[in-house]
């Protein structure tokens, strides 16, 4: 029997919660470079080729891209993300039915080649194929970004310090980082502002993430990681 969310409904212009964890729940990010390589791969796939040239550091660390695709940025939008030591979360929107499959195959295969070479290992790194579930409804969209951005609390990080967690898109949402390859405008359009702690009426996205009283995991139910 397939594991939960391993069977996917491929829809054009569909929003998805995509995630996977290390095989046997092992760590897939061991040091800062590992996180950096995974994020750099995402950025390279989601950015037009002419913007991917690093003039200041031609020898920047990173693996050779697996089956490099220069057209994925036209077909995939990354809405939010969070990388944890033994798993990752992505919220994406795909323009075509095959876009999610294309980017996840390229991303994970490239990363596994890098990881296995670095740590002198062989074999699979992830627990089977990535999991994904179609997100339907504005409320689910909002609560999924909140759930993703709250993940670092499992590492002992407080709500007020979430913006400083370096491996999620939360800082970009609040204007603390400039990551043009993270497309958060649609989510922020539901709020009066991104960050305004003077408002106590949940009108800012920051307040929604850090102060909202309800548990997003319960609201999301099967959209959350198994």
N, C-alpha and C positions, 0 to 999 in steps of 0.2 A: 504494500500500500504506500503511495507517495506520501512524503512528509508534508506537514502543514504548509500551505502557500508555495509548494514547489511546482504545482500546476498553475499556469498563468493564463489569464484572459488577455489577449493582445488586442488593444484598441487604439485606433488612431486618435491623437490628441488626448490620450488618457494619462491620468496622474497615477503614480505608483509609489508604494513604499517598498524599497528594495533593500535587502539586508542579507548578510551571511556572517558566520562565525568560523573560528578556527576549528579544524578537525580535532575531535576529543576535547573541545573547548580550550585548545592551546592558544598561546599568544600569537597574534599575527603582526603586531607592531611591538618591537622590543626596545628600540631606541628612537631618538628624535629623527634620525635619518630615514627610518622606515616610514614614519608618518609623512615626512616630507616627500618621499618618492611616490607614495600612493596619491597624495594630493597633487603633485606635479603631473602625474599621469592624467588625472582627471582634468586638470587645467589644460593640458596639451590637447586632449581629445575634444574639449568644449570651447576651444578658442580657434579662430581662423588662423591658418598656417602662417600668414605674414606677421601675426602678432606673437608668434611663438619663438621668435629669434631673440636669444639672449646675447646682446652685443657686449655686455660687460663680463660675461662668464661663459665662454664657449665650452668649457670643460665642466659645466655644472653637473653635479652628481645625478644619476638617474639611469634606469635601464633602457635598453633598446626597445622601442615600442613594438609590441606584437601586432603584426599586420596593420601597420599605421594607416589610419583612415583620416583623410583631410576633410571629410564631409559631415562628420558626426555632429559638429557644432550647429549644423542647420536642422538636425533632426531630434536633438535632445536638449532639454533645459534641466539644469540642476537647480532645484528649488531650495533645498536645505540638506545638510549632512552632519554627521558626527562620527568620528572614529574613536573607538574604544580599544583597550589593549587586545581583546580577543574577538571583537566583532565590529562591524560597521553598519551604519544606517544611511541610506540615500533616499531623498524624495525627488522624483524626476517626473517630467512630462515628456512624452514621446510624440513626435509628429507623425511617424509611420509605425506600422505594426511590428517591424523588425528592428527598430532603432534600439530598444532596450537590450535585446539579445546581442546586437552588434557591439555596443559599448561595454556591456558587462563581460563578454567573452574577451574582448581586447584588454580591458582593464585588469581583470583578474589573472589572465594568462601572463601578461607583462609583469605583473607584480610577483607572481609565483616564481618566474624565471629569475628575477632579481633576488628574491628572498632565499631561494634554494642555493643560489650561487654564493651569496654573502655568508650564509650560515652552514655551507657545506653539507647540505641535506638533499634528499630526493623524495619524490612522491607528492601526493596532494597536500595542500596547505589548508584549504577550506573544506567545510563540512558539506560536501556534495555541491550541486549546482546552487547558485544564488536563489533566494526566496523572494517572491514579489506578490503583491496583492493590489488590485485596482481600487483606487480611492474614489468614492462617489459622495458628493455632498460637500458644501462649503464648510460646515462645522468640522467634518473629518479632516479636511485640508488644514484648517487652523490648528486643531488639536494634535495633528500628526507633527507639525513643525514644533509645537510646544513639547511633545513627548521626546522628539529627537534632541532638542536643545537642553532638556532636563537630564539627559542620560549621564553626563559627567558627575551628577550627584551620587551615583553609585560608587564613585571613587573617593567620596568624602568631601567633594567640593560643595560649598554652600551656594545657595541661590544667588546671593549678592556677588559671588565671585565667578559665576558662570561665564560672564563676558570675557574673562581672562583665560578661559580654557582654549588652548591654541589649535585644537583639532576639531572645531565645529564651525558652523556658519553663523553662529549667534552674534559674534562681534561685528560681522559684516551687516547683519540686520540692523544693529544699533549704530552703524556709521563709524565704528572704530577701526575697521579694515576696509580696504578697497579691493574687492574681488569681483570683477566684472563678469566672471563666468558663473557666478551664483545669481540666479534670477529670482529675487525676492519681492519685486515690486507688486506683484499681484496679491501676495499675502499681506503686505503692509497697507495695501489699499483698503483693507477692512478696518483699519485703525486710524485714529486721529493723528497719531504721531508714532515714530519708531521708539523714541526714548524720551520720557518726560515723567520723572518721578514725583512731580508736584501734583499730578492728577491722581485722584484716588478712585476714579470711576471706571477703571479698566479701559480707558480710551487709548492707552499706548500699548504697543506690542510688548515692551519690556514689562509692563504691569501684568499683561495677560500671561506671560511666561512665568514670572516670578511670584505673582500674588494671587492668581486665580485659585479659588478655593477647591474646585473639583479636581478629581484625579483623572488625568487624560487617559491613563491606561484603561480604566473602567469604561470611559466613553468610547474609546477606540475598539475595545474588545479584540476581535481577531485581526485588526490592523497592526497590533503591537507584536513585537517579536515573541516567538514561541520558546 
